């Protein structure tokens, strides 16, 4: 994958990630815990980890999506929570992926859990109210479950796109 192809692919994944984030905001979630989301945009982050040659590219997609989503109406508080949860999630996903011991299911499940944990710890620190940690038994399993669904989806997508010429070249570098 040459530099231009990589940049175009990153731009497309960023746009798709932002579209999924905005779409998710339109879906009512009465079956999840208050404040919990499906994390549809994370599907693109996980897909980027498996289709781009460098994890830094996935980080760029994540950061661009968070910045753009905040500009489209999230505001600074949403940006803070999203950055903290997203970056912590990305770190654990990169570590687990590089061990080679985990499929996208495990990588994404851990990412979903860590994302919720990071946001909950941030809220606890900012509010100085340790009682918020009582929400972990609800948000933890939600993060695992939504992460599992995202990982399953990525696992289904990867075989279908693995022979795309530009992605084949990305794996070779």
C-alpha positions in Angstrom: 0.0 0.0 0.0 1.6 3.2 -1.1 1.4 6.4 0.8 -1.5 7.8 -1.2 -3.5 4.6 -0.9 -2.9 4.5 2.8 -4.0 8.1 3.3 -7.2 7.6 1.2 -8.0 4.4 3.1 -7.5 6.2 6.4 -9.7 9.0 5.2 -12.4 6.6 4.2 -12.2 4.7 7.5 -12.4 8.0 9.4 -15.5 9.1 7.5 -17.1 5.7 8.0 -16.2 5.8 11.7 -17.8 9.3 12.1 -20.9 8.2 10.2 -21.3 5.2 12.5 -20.9 7.4 15.5 -23.5 9.8 14.3 -25.9 7.0 13.3 -25.5 5.4 16.7 -26.7 8.6 18.3 -30.0 8.2 16.4 -30.7 4.7 17.7 -32.6 4.4 21.0 -30.9 2.1 23.5 -33.6 1.2 26.1 -32.0 -2.3 26.6 -28.6 -1.0 27.6 -27.6 0.7 30.8 -28.0 4.4 30.9 -25.1 6.1 29.2 -24.0 2.8 27.5 -23.6 2.7 23.8 -23.0 0.0 21.2 -19.7 1.5 20.1 -20.3 1.1 16.4 -17.5 3.5 15.5 -15.1 1.1 17.3 -15.8 -1.4 14.6 -13.7 0.8 12.3 -10.9 1.1 14.9 -10.7 -2.7 15.2 -10.9 -3.1 11.5 -8.1 -0.6 11.0 -5.9 -2.5 13.5 -6.2 -5.6 11.3 -6.0 -4.0 7.9 -3.5 -1.2 8.2 0.3 -1.9 8.5 0.8 0.3 11.6 -1.3 0.7 14.8 -0.6 4.4 14.6 -2.9 4.6 11.6 -5.7 3.2 13.7 -4.9 5.7 16.4 -5.1 8.5 13.9 -8.5 7.3 12.8 -9.7 7.2 16.4 -8.3 10.6 17.2 -9.8 12.2 14.1 -13.2 10.6 14.7 -13.3 11.8 18.3 -12.2 15.4 17.3 -14.8 15.6 14.5 -17.6 14.0 16.6 -16.9 16.6 19.3 -17.0 19.4 16.7 -20.4 18.0 15.5 -22.0 18.5 18.8 -20.2 16.4 21.5 -18.5 19.3 23.2 -15.4 19.3 25.4 -16.7 17.0 28.0 -17.7 14.3 25.5 -14.3 14.8 23.9 -12.5 14.3 27.2 -14.4 11.1 28.0 -14.1 9.8 24.5 -10.3 10.5 24.3 -9.6 8.8 27.6 -11.8 5.7 27.0 -10.8 5.5 23.3 -7.0 5.7 23.9 -7.0 3.3 26.9 -9.1 0.9 24.8 -6.7 1.3 21.8 -3.7 0.6 24.0 -5.1 -2.7 25.3 -6.3 -3.7 21.9 -2.8 -3.1 20.3 -1.1 -5.0 23.1 -3.5 -8.0 22.8 -3.4 -8.0 19.0 0.4 -8.0 18.9 0.6 -11.0 21.3 -1.0 -13.0 18.5 -3.0 -14.9 21.1 -6.3 -13.2 20.6 -8.8 -13.0 17.7 -10.7 -9.9 16.9 -13.3 -11.2 19.4 -11.0 -11.1 22.3 -9.2 -7.9 21.3 -12.5 -6.0 20.8 -14.1 -7.4 24.0 -11.2 -6.3 26.1 -11.3 -2.9 24.3 -15.0 -2.5 25.1 -14.4 -3.3 28.8 -11.4 -1.0 29.1 -13.2 1.8 27.3 -16.0 1.7 29.9 -13.6 1.3 32.7 -11.5 4.3 31.6 -14.6 6.5 31.3 -15.9 5.4 34.6 -12.6 6.1 36.4 -12.4 9.5 34.7 -15.9 10.4 35.9 -15.0 9.2 39.4 -11.8 11.3 39.4 -13.5 14.4 38.0 -16.4 14.2 40.4 -14.5 13.0 43.4 -17.4 10.6 44.0 -16.2 7.0 44.4 -19.8 5.8 44.4 -19.7 6.0 40.6 -17.6 2.8 40.6 -20.7 0.9 41.7 -21.7 1.3 38.1 -18.8 -1.0 36.9 -20.8 -4.2 37.4 -23.3 -2.8 34.9 -21.0 -1.0 32.4 -18.2 -3.7 32.5 -20.4 -6.5 31.1 -22.0 -4.0 28.6 -18.5 -3.2 27.3 -17.6 -6.9 27.1 -20.8 -7.7 25.2 -20.7 -4.8 22.8 -17.0 -5.4 22.2 -17.7 -9.0 21.5 -20.4 -8.1 18.9 -18.0 -5.6 17.3 -15.2 -8.2 17.3 -17.5 -10.8 15.8 -18.5 -8.4 13.0 -14.9 -7.6 12.2 -14.1 -11.3 12.2 -16.8 -11.8 9.6 -15.6 -8.8 7.5 -11.9 -9.7 7.4 -12.1 -12.8 5.2 -14.3 -11.0 2.7 -11.8 -8.1 2.2 -8.4 -9.9 2.8 -7.8 -10.2 -0.9 -8.4 -6.6 -1.8 -5.2 -5.5 -3.6 -4.5 -2.5 -1.4 -5.0 -4.5 1.8 -2.9 -7.3 0.6 -0.1 -4.9 0.0 -0.6 -3.4 3.5 0.0 -6.8 5.1 3.2 -7.3 3.1 4.9 -4.1 4.5 
